[in-house]
Amino acid sequence: MKRVISILAFGLLLAPGVSAQRGSAPALPEGPGKQLVETACTTCHSTATITRAAGYSSAAEWRRVFSTMIELNDSQATTVASYLAEHFPEDTSRRPNLIAGDTEIEIIEWTVPTLGQRSRDPAEAPDGSIWWTGMWASLAGRLDPDTGLMEEFKLPVSARPHTIVPDTEGNIWYTGNSNGTVGKLDPRSGLVEEYKTEASDPHSATFHPNGNLYFTAQRSAMLGRLNPDTGEVDEIDTEPRPYGIQVAADGTVWIAYNGTNKIGAMHPDTMEVKYYDVPNERTRIRRLGIDSKGIVWFVNSTMGKIGRLDPATGDIKQWDSPSGPSSHPYALAVIDDVVWYNESGMRPDALVRFNPSTESFQSWEIPSGVGIVRNVWVTEEGNLLIHQSSSNQVGLVKIN
Ligand code: HEC
């Protein structure tokens, strides 16, 4: 059934409003600045995001961090920064254990226009432009990496897009994580077309060589397939919290699970899923990638490891990430059979390279450093696109 629910016209825009989730709010220590933090800093997230963070070494560092989220006047910013520096100094135990090595990389980062938008899930379009989604501002952005010019496109306010994927014609497909849709933005016209899904929260998505878009829906525990030609959507129930999704060269659609210790292999036509158990019930897997031999590489986020699954035998092998059990490996990609991922639990967020042939690690600080890389993308040239969802960055890692 074709379920196009609306066609909306939006022009290019300036800053849209950011509206995010509020959670429980832990009490803050008394002091000048407390009230300002309780009001100015809780429109997008609760104070828990501040109390659970790693803290920063100085008022200047605190100011650098929150200036990517909100613009305060100078006196307010000074008050808030000194209050936070006094009560939330840096927890140095969260610094990454960086490993030296021979690989040379260059990391370039751009701060995206709308503050506090939760920039994430960068992707490269066929014309070489870099796209990202600003989840909390319901927008998609385009960056010209040569000039640094950026443009933001408004998506339906209720969509809160989680992931975007360009198609071969230059349209940008997004998952409407808050309004149960998959949408298509035509950047030439600014027109948006929405396709209704049974799942309330489409999450991550990828195109398949068969032309269909496959997606996960984390809270709904569903997997979906959208045919862009007909608008037909097929969905199935699956194990808890399906998360990252990737297509292997043989057409198998691989799914990472963030609610159980499993990896799934979905047949693209029948949508039947074969499940592989990963040792330890505490294991939760955010993302995975596939190498040239069909080996599935994954992050074990809860156990601070990366792992390898051989689909032919079901054999699994895991390695401890350099920064240990709390390093929370998150995003992952395989480039030329080398594994790249990040340690999102560390501040600065660390980019890690794992060479399977020597079983050796090398790692770097991400310069802006405030985290979190939640998804990465491999460019045509074999470089890596990253982002920082807290500090509003989109980045390019040039791998020499
Ligand atoms: C316009 C929205 C917005 C406002 C207002 C805002 N933030 Fe944030 N903040 C974000 C986003 C987005 C994140 C990332 C959340 C995520 O990825 O889960 C974040 C994350 C954080 C983090 C975690 C950083 C880390 O280590 O990853 C801290 C600390 C923080 N905010 C402090 C503040 C302070 C202090 C203020 C007020 C001065 C503030 N925020 C106001 C959007 C906002």
Residues whose N, C-alpha, C, O or C-beta is under 5 A from the ligand:
A	BS01	HEC	V18 A40 C41 T43 C44 T49 I50 A53 A54 F66 M69 I70 L115 G116 Q117 R118 V370 G371 I372 S389 S390
